[in-house]
Structure formats: C-alpha cells, structure tokens
Amino acid sequence: MTDKSDLHTKAMDFLLKTSRTFFIPISYLPKGLQEGIGAAYLCMRAIDEIEDHPSLPADSKVSLLQALSELPDADFNEENLQKLFEPYKDELPEVTLFLSDWVEFCPPGAKDKVLESTKEMAEGMAKWVIKDWQIHNEEELDDYTYYVAGLVGVMLSDMWNWYDGTETDRELAIAFGRGLQTVNILRNREEDAERGVNFYPDGWGFDEMFAHTERNLALADAYIEEIETKDIIQFCKIPLELAKATLKALKEGKEKIDRATVTEIVSQVVEH
C-alpha cells in the first residue's frame, strides 16, 4: 500500500499531466474535497484513456470497459485491476494502469459515489465504442456527452453533497459537464476527423454546435447559482469561465486561449 503523502503527490502530478483545466481548480480545494475530486477525476480519466486510445482495437476497448463496469466495488484493488490490465499493459497509459491508486486515494466516505459514476461511464463508453461513435442527431449527441462528461457533473454534485450537504439540480449538473465537453468537440473537430470520428449530428455545422454549447453553458451558470459554498463555486467557475473564453476565441477564429488569458481568468475567479 502506498504512503498517503506519496499518493497525494502522485495524484497531483498526474492531474497536472492529464488536465491543466481541472488541476487548477482542484489545487484550490480544501483538504478532503481535494482528495475526493482529484481521485474521481483520475478514475474517470483512466476510463476515458481506454475509450480514446488511438491504437487499442475496438473489441479490446469494449472488453476492458465492460469488465470495469461490472467489477464489484470491493474488487477495485491493485491485484484485480493489474490482472485485468495485464494483456494491455504495454499499450495503456500510466493514468489507467494506476487506477487502483486513484481508488485508494479517494476518501472512504466518497468512494462509493466515485466508483458508481466511474462504472456507469465505463458501461456507456463501451456502448459508444460498439456504435463506432456514429452520432446522427441531437439525442445521440446528448447520450454520448452524458456518458463522457455529464456524468462528471453528476459525480461533482454527489461530492458536494458528501462534503457539506450542498444540494444541486441533477439536470443542470449534467448540462455543466456537457457544455464543457462540447467546447472540446468544437475545438477538436479537425483532430477528431483525422482519426475518423465526427461528433456532429447530421446536417450540423459550427453554428449549430456553437448554439448547443451556449445553451448548456447557460444551464451551467444556473447550476452554480444554486450553490452557496465559496470553495465549490470557485471550483465550478474556473473551468466554466475558461470554457466561455475558449468559445469566444473559437468564434473569432482562434484555436484556443493563451496562457496569459488562462492566468487572468483564474485570478479573477479566485479574487472575486
């Protein structure tokens, strides 16, 4: 078993490596909540890396994701997960291979909720690998973005409730995650096309996806308005304001926002 302080360092290192967008707000969270959200994000990232793997065959992805979705909570330990990952250990990234560490890093009271969301995500992602990510209408887009991002919103709401009893609207939580995801879909369209994936419904172009994203980000604003805990508001506002700034940049024909803009947005949210 890894020493707790070593595990904290390892988890924060991996958060920084895998997502600057979430590392920044997680780093500002108080003790307990930081470990809970950090562990949850890394568990979900571990699953996402399987679904998103550039060279792993589709049947291997489905097999792994379905196995993880069906694994009893008690079996999310190093021995069982290493056995499951063994045939793919040379291909899977470290953040996935260390899944048992992220489960161990999670505070005991939050672990059930984190594993529940992680397993539901794995099940949904397996379904979309089988469908070869073929999205034809808005309903299918919403189904896909629910599993890859809306569930993150649900998990966050569960964590707020575990932390201090904060109650939030589930549908608004899903829209919060979905809005962040569709900003990425807008930003990565060319990159996705290169690997043969298109998340745009039939007949949709930039304008339709942009409007869809704006609607979800407006619901994300409504989600935050319900929250009273300052640490939680700050956590939610950082990625949301970064997403809005990215959306504005995309509309102006830029690929992304620069580092200075990120720093300025974070400072404004933190100082507010």
Secondary structure, DSSP 8 states (H G I E B T S, - for coil): ---HHHHHHHHHHHHHHH-HHHHHHHHTS-TTHHHHHHHHHHHHHHHHHHHT-SSS-HHHHHHHHHHHHHS-GGG-SHHHHHHHHGGGTTTS-HHHHTHHHHHHHS-HHHHHHHHHHHHHHHHHHHHHHHTTT---SHHHHHHHHIIIIIHHHHHHHHHHHHHH-----HHHHHHHHHHHHHHHHHHTHHHHHHTT---S-TT--HHHHHHHHHHHHHHHHHHHHT---HHHHHHHHHHHHHHHHHHHHHHTT-SS--HHHHHHHHHHHHH-
